[in-house]
């Protein structure tokens, strides 16, 4: 597990999430720790290294 910093697509604050590099491609939802809106996360790993990361808002 390692900490990854990114900008919330709702409130634009910098936040961090713990990511698990043992799974190469993931899609999951976490709430922003500042504004509490749901963020869909798309981390992609190769050889335990983060190669891409997207954090997108979920249409409500």
N, C-alpha and C positions, 0 to 999 in steps of 0.2 A: 504494500500500500504506500502511496505517496500523495502528498498534497499538491493540488493544481489550482492556481489562481486564474480567475477570468472575470469578465464583466457581465453582470446580470442583464438580460435583454429587456427587463422591465424598468428597473430603477437606476441602472447604469453604475451601481456601486461595484467595487471590486470585492469579490467573495472567493472563498476557496472550498474545495470538495476533496475528499479522499478518494482516490481512484485505485482500482485493483488491476495491475498489469498482467495478471495470470489468464485473463480472458481477452483474446485478440480484438474482438469487436463487440461493443455493448451499446444498448439503448435503454435508458431508464429515466425516471422522473424524480427530481428532488426539488424541495421548496427552497427558495432564496432565503438565506438566513437574515436578510435585512427587511425585505418587503413581503416575504412569505408567499409569493406567487410561484406556481409550478414551472419548472424549467426542464425541458427535455434535453438530456445529455447524450452525446454521441462520441465517446472516446474510442480511438482505434490504436492498438499497440502492435508493434512488431519487435520480436526479440526482447520483450519486457520494456521497450521504450515507447513513449507516446509519440505517434507519428501524425495524428490529427485529432482535433477536438472541436466540436460544435456545441453550443449552448443556445437553444432556440425557445422562444415563447410558445406556449400552447394556447391555441385559439379557444376562447371561453364563450 
